[in-house]
Amino acid sequence: MSTFTIPVSRVELQWFFRQFKAAEEKAQKLVTPPASPTTDVVNLYEETKRVALMLADLLDNGKKNKLELESLREELQDARQLVGGDKKALQAIKDRLEALPKEEDYKITFDRDTAKFAIKLLEKDIQSFFGRVIPNTEAKPDSDFPDPVQTKTYWINRAKRARDILEALKIRLEKHI
């Protein structure tokens, strides 16, 4: 079976994890007695479980790497204060801080069937944003948003950004199937 790998951001990875975990839980209900599951349902359960575990591992490793980077950044910033006016040391610290990588994209490997399933999940969420989330938020009165930062505009723009991220992800997956 042919596979392909795509880079994804942390936000996209978290979305995939939530969706595959929910799909795994739904499929588990269909294979748990007294249900008499078909082979397709059992295969769906096994695949969603496998992918959800793989995504959870990616997230855990990403969190660990992010914490290590933050710790190293803090150590270098602390060193900046401790070296005094030593220009050579300050320059070395500055160079090391600038060389620290930003959070890197994650890579997910899909087979064709899993990618098709992921696309269906993406389409469902995208339609939810178009048909329900954004219109419902736009219809609410401004008084429903008392927080001075998380205003109505904030929530509308956040939903639109999430929709745009999912649409771009869907396009990237579709290129490979």
GIMO-V882615 format. One record per residue. N is the residue number from 1. PSI is psi as a letter, one per 30 degrees, with the letter a starting at -180 (none if undefined). D_FIRST is the distance of its C-alpha to the first C-alpha in Angstrom with 1 decimal. Layout:
N_PSI_D_FIRST + N_PSI_D_FIRST
This chain:
1_k_0.0 + 2_k_3.8 + 3_l_6.5 + 4_l_10.2 + 5_k_13.4 + 6_k_16.6 + 7_k_20.1 + 8_l_21.9 + 9_l_25.6 + 10_e_27.0 + 11_e_27.9 + 12_e_24.5 + 13_e_23.1 + 14_e_25.9 + 15_e_25.1 + 16_e_21.4 + 17_e_22.7 + 18_e_25.4 + 19_e_23.3 + 20_e_20.6 + 21_e_23.4 + 22_e_25.2 + 23_e_22.3 + 24_e_21.9 + 25_e_25.6 + 26_e_25.6 + 27_e_22.9 + 28_e_24.8 + 29_e_27.9 + 30_f_26.2 + 31_f_25.2 + 32_k_28.6 + 33_k_31.3 + 34_g_33.1 + 35_k_30.1 + 36_j_28.2 + 37_l_24.7 + 38_l_22.2 + 39_e_18.9 + 40_e_17.3 + 41_e_19.7 + 42_e_19.1 + 43_e_15.3 + 44_e_16.3 + 45_e_18.8 + 46_e_16.6 + 47_e_14.0 + 48_e_17.0 + 49_e_18.8 + 50_e_16.1 + 51_e_15.9 + 52_e_19.7 + 53_e_20.3 + 54_e_18.3 + 55_e_20.2 + 56_e_23.4 + 57_e_23.0 + 58_e_22.5 + 59_e_25.6 + 60_e_27.6 + 61_e_26.9 + 62_e_27.8 + 63_e_31.0 + 64_e_31.9 + 65_e_31.4 + 66_e_33.4 + 67_e_36.2 + 68_e_36.4 + 69_e_36.8 + 70_e_39.4 + 71_e_41.2 + 72_e_41.3 + 73_e_42.5 + 74_e_45.3 + 75_e_46.3 + 76_e_46.7 + 77_e_48.6 + 78_e_50.9 + 79_e_51.4 + 80_e_52.5 + 81_f_55.4 + 82_f_56.3 + 83_f_56.7 + 84_b_59.6 + 85_g_60.4 + 86_j_58.7 + 87_e_57.3 + 88_e_55.2 + 89_e_53.5 + 90_e_53.2 + 91_e_51.4 + 92_e_49.0 + 93_e_48.2 + 94_e_47.7 + 95_e_45.4 + 96_e_43.3 + 97_e_43.2 + 98_f_42.0 + 99_f_39.4 + 100_k_37.8 + 101_k_34.4 + 102_l_33.9 + 103_k_31.2 + 104_l_28.0 + 105_l_25.0 + 106_l_22.2 + 107_k_18.6 + 108_k_15.8 + 109_k_12.1 + 110_k_10.2 + 111_l_6.8 + 112_e_7.9 + 113_e_9.5 + 114_e_11.2 + 115_e_12.4 + 116_e_13.8 + 117_e_15.5 + 118_e_16.9 + 119_e_18.3 + 120_e_20.0 + 121_e_21.6 + 122_e_22.7 + 123_e_24.2 + 124_e_26.1 + 125_e_27.6 + 126_e_28.4 + 127_e_30.3 + 128_e_32.0 + 129_e_33.4 + 130_e_34.5 + 131_f_36.0 + 132_e_37.3 + 133_e_37.3 + 134_e_38.8 + 135_e_41.3 + 136_e_42.5 + 137_e_43.1 + 138_e_44.9 + 139_f_47.1 + 140_k_48.3 + 141_l_51.7 + 142_f_52.0 + 143_f_53.9 + 144_f_50.7 + 145_i_49.7 + 146_f_52.6 + 147_k_50.8 + 148_f_52.0 + 149_e_48.6 + 150_i_46.2 + 151_l_47.8 + 152_e_46.7 + 153_e_45.6 + 154_e_43.6 + 155_e_41.6 + 156_e_41.1 + 157_e_39.9 + 158_e_37.7 + 159_e_36.0 + 160_e_35.7 + 161_e_34.2 + 162_e_31.6 + 163_e_30.8 + 164_e_30.5 + 165_e_28.1 + 166_e_25.8 + 167_e_26.1 + 168_e_25.2 + 169_e_22.2 + 170_e_21.0 + 171_e_21.5 + 172_e_19.5 + 173_e_16.5 + 174_f_17.1 + 175_f_17.1 + 176_f_13.4 + 177_none_12.3
